[in-house]
Amino acid sequence: MLKLNPQLILFDLDGTLYVSNQAIPGAVDALDRLREHGFQLRFLTNTTTKSQAQLVEQLRSLNFSLDTHELISAPVAAQLELQSMQKKAARTLRIWPVVADAIKKDFSEFEIGEISPDVVVLGDIGDRWDLDLINKLFNAIHGGAQLIALHKNRFWQTDDGLKADIGFFVAGLEYVCNMNARVMGKPNADFFQRVLDSVSVSARETMMVGDDIDSDVGGAQELGIKGCLVKTGKFRQGYYDQSTIKPDMVAESVVDFADRLLKA
């Protein structure tokens, strides 16, 4: 039997705690019970269409309790990475943020421009993708710009079912530009390590709970964090059966996870 003794529990948001802006039944109470038993909680997301403040407010509107510093998003990780790059360069970086309007202000400390950028920052932009934009991105990166991808998810859950995510475009640009993007969100090991460092908890004392077997479970396990896959959100049995990733636990939902952890 798996020994469950984490001090820190990391939760994915969309598909794990809520779906279509509706909290998973019992999820709010489940997290409250975990806090009452002394577990530290952090919330990790690759969502790049909302600012950190908007995401915190969304969770609170669904009655989840959290402090702002407990939520770590991919755009925040990118901002920290760019600040580090700028410090090393000893000059203001010129970046081209191809991201949702809601998070563009997160990059206001950098010089913004499409012409000869040092870095292209790629996030979710909905239906704004077209061949003209792809060619502009190709030429910027082929011309020397580094590519930072806020995440590289393959697909995501919507009200209309599964849809391809920006991993489709990130992988395509990597291929045509013959380079690898620096991925900021899950499953990047640096993303998880930043969270561990902020709490001063080791990987072996941590568990990740999410609906994405690749980004959530696989990414966490690469760093030695145990991973629990929940059967909500984007979970599909067929995809799970074909995966080479083996979760440390599979739970029906975050509620089932909390019940089993507390009983253990």
C-alpha positions, 0 to 999 in steps of 0.5 A, a space after each residue: 500500500 502506498 504510504 501517504 504522508 505529505 506535508 504539502 499538497 499541490 492542486 491543479 485548478 480547472 478540471 480538478 477543483 472546478 469544471 466550467 466554473 462550477 466547483 466539484 461537489 464537495 471540493 470546498 469542504 475537502 480542502 477545508 478538512 485538509 487544512 484543518 489536519 495541518 496540510 499545507 496547500 498550494 494551487 498550480 495552474 497553466 491557465 494563461 487567460 486570467 491574471 493571478 488576481 482574477 484566478 484568486 478571485 474566481 476561486 474565492 467566488 466558488 467559496 475556496 479559501 486561499 491567500 494570494 501567495 498560495 496560487 502559482 500560475 505559469 505567467 508568474 513563473 514566466 515573469 520571474 524567469 524574464 526578470 532573471 534573464 534581464 538581470 543577467 543581460 544587464 539591460 531591458 529585455 525586448 519581448 513580444 508577449 503573444 498572450 491573452 489581453 488579461 495578462 499582458 500587464 504582467 509583462 509591463 516592466 519589459 520593453 514590448 515590441 514585435 520587431 527584433 524581440 529578445 524573447 517571444 512569450 507564447 500563451 493562450 490567445 483563443 481564436 486569434 491564431 492564423 497563418 500570418 501570425 505563425 509566420 511572424 512568430 517563425 521569423 522572429 524566433 528564426 531571427 534569434 528570439 528565444 521562445 518562452 511557452 507559458 505551458 505546452 498542454 496537449 488538450 483541455 476540457 471545455 463546455 463543448 468537450 476536449 479541444 487542442 491546446 497551445 502545445 500544438 503551436 509550441 511543438 510546431 514552432 519548435 520543429 520549424 525553428 529547430 529549437 526547444 521552447 523554455 516551458 514555464 508551467 507544468 510539467 516543467 521541473 523548474 516550475 515545481 521546484 519554485 513552489 517547493 522552495 517557496 514552502 521549504 518542503 522537499 519533493 518526497 514530502 509533497 503530493 500533486 493532485 490533478 486531472 492531467 496525467 502528463 502535466 500534473 502527474 508526470 511532471 510531478 513524478 519527474 521531480 520525485 513528487 507523488 502524483 494523484 490522478 483524479 477522474 474529473 475534468 479532462 480525464 479519459 479512461 482510454 488515454 489513461 490506459 495508453 499512457 506510460 505514466 503510472 500515478 501513485 494514486 487514482 481517485 474518483 475526485 478531489 473529495 475521494 483523494 481527501 477522504 483516502 488521505 485522511 483515513 490513511 
